[in-house]
Amino acid sequence: MPANSELLRLFFALYPGPQVRQHLTQLSGLISSGSGEVCDPVNLHLTLAFIGSADREYQGCLEAAAAKVCASRFELTLSVFGYFQKPRIVWVGPGESSPALLFLAEQLNNSLRYCGYTPERRDFKPHVTLKRKASKLLKEPGFVPIKWQVDDFCLMASFIQNGKTCYRVVRQYKLAVEDS
């Protein structure tokens, strides 16, 4: 198989900087949910659009489409815990709707359609996974909401290394500075 037809598992996400990542890691340590695996701090992210397997040509189209997204920087507040039963994950996310986040996700999904991408039909539930294979969240710990200044979004690749899922940033897309 030629190198340019190699498949990568891709997704677009918000990828937190070191300070937000540190707060999320500390928050992971507060969770009491009986069982599960705490997510590796370098893998913490908020998915905007899951792509799945993509060859180099499709990836190129996705990168070009994402570069056309026009959205402004914004602050996101992560203030609530949640639990998704089917995938068995504990997460933290915004407690109320973030119009700027929803706008960014909508703009990205609309732009990616040009490449043949079909957005998920289910509602967008923005969250950062803190723990996988977890039993139900037994008790929500008290915590100070995490303020996240979102200045960019990323195209990410997922791969297996030493039996563990890892993510790496493929390309970063800066968001516009709002005019005051």
SVG drawing of the C-alpha trace seen along z (x, -y; Angstrom):
<svg xmlns="http://www.w3.org/2000/svg" viewBox="-30 -48 35 52">
<polyline fill="none" stroke="black" stroke-width="0.4" points="0.0,0.0 1.5,-3.4 2.4,-5.7 -0.1,-8.4 -3.0,-5.9 -2.1,-5.1 -5.2,-5.5 -5.2,-7.7 -8.0,-7.8 -8.8,-11.5 -11.0,-13.9 -11.2,-17.7 -11.0,-18.9 -10.3,-21.6 -7.0,-20.7 -6.3,-22.3 -3.1,-24.1 -0.9,-23.1 -2.8,-25.1 -6.2,-23.8 -4.8,-20.3 -3.3,-20.4 -6.7,-21.5 -8.4,-18.6 -5.9,-16.1 -6.5,-17.3 -10.2,-17.0 -9.8,-13.4 -8.2,-12.6 -11.3,-13.8 -13.7,-11.4 -15.0,-8.6 -16.7,-6.2 -15.7,-2.7 -13.8,-1.6 -12.4,-2.7 -9.3,-4.1 -8.3,-7.7 -7.5,-9.3 -3.8,-10.1 -3.4,-13.9 -1.9,-14.2 -5.1,-12.7 -7.6,-15.2 -9.6,-17.0 -13.1,-18.1 -14.2,-16.5 -15.8,-18.8 -16.1,-16.4 -15.2,-12.7 -13.9,-11.7 -12.7,-8.1 -10.4,-6.5 -9.0,-8.9 -6.5,-8.6 -4.1,-11.4 -6.4,-12.8 -9.4,-13.0 -7.2,-14.4 -6.0,-17.1 -9.6,-18.1 -10.5,-18.1 -7.5,-20.3 -8.4,-22.8 -12.1,-22.9 -11.2,-23.4 -8.9,-26.3 -11.9,-28.1 -13.8,-28.1 -14.3,-31.6 -15.0,-31.8 -13.8,-33.9 -11.8,-33.1 -13.9,-32.5 -13.9,-31.4 -15.4,-28.1 -16.3,-27.2 -16.3,-23.5 -18.6,-23.3 -20.5,-20.1 -19.8,-16.3 -21.7,-13.8 -21.8,-10.0 -22.5,-8.4 -23.8,-4.9 -23.3,-3.1 -19.6,-4.0 -19.2,-4.1 -17.3,-7.4 -17.2,-10.1 -16.8,-13.6 -16.7,-17.3 -18.3,-19.9 -20.0,-23.3 -23.0,-23.6 -24.8,-25.8 -24.9,-26.2 -21.9,-28.0 -23.0,-29.9 -19.4,-30.4 -18.6,-26.7 -21.8,-25.6 -21.1,-28.1 -17.6,-26.8 -18.8,-23.2 -21.5,-24.1 -19.1,-26.1 -16.6,-23.2 -19.3,-20.6 -20.7,-22.7 -17.3,-23.3 -16.3,-19.6 -19.4,-18.7 -17.6,-19.9 -15.3,-16.9 -18.2,-14.4 -18.2,-14.4 -21.6,-13.6 -22.0,-15.1 -23.4,-12.9 -27.2,-13.0 -27.2,-13.0 -27.0,-16.3 -23.6,-17.7 -22.8,-17.1 -19.5,-18.9 -17.4,-17.2 -13.9,-16.2 -13.6,-12.5 -11.9,-12.1 -12.4,-8.4 -13.2,-5.4 -14.7,-2.0 -16.1,-3.6 -19.0,-2.6 -21.6,-5.2 -20.4,-8.5 -21.1,-7.9 -20.7,-11.4 -19.9,-14.7 -16.9,-16.3 -17.1,-19.9 -14.7,-21.9 -14.0,-25.4 -15.2,-25.6 -12.4,-25.5 -12.1,-28.5 -10.6,-27.6 -9.6,-30.4 -10.2,-28.7 -7.8,-30.3 -7.7,-27.4 -8.9,-24.0 -7.0,-21.1 -7.0,-18.2 -6.0,-15.2 -4.8,-11.6 -5.5,-8.6 -3.1,-5.7 -2.2,-2.7 1.2,-2.7 2.3,-0.1 -1.3,1.2 -2.7,-2.3 -4.7,-4.8 -2.7,-8.0 -3.5,-11.2 -1.3,-13.7 -2.0,-17.1 -1.8,-17.0 -2.7,-20.6 -3.7,-23.6 -6.2,-26.3 -6.2,-29.7 -9.5,-31.4 -10.0,-35.1 -9.5,-37.8 -12.8,-39.6 -12.8,-43.3 -13.6,-45.4"/>
</svg>
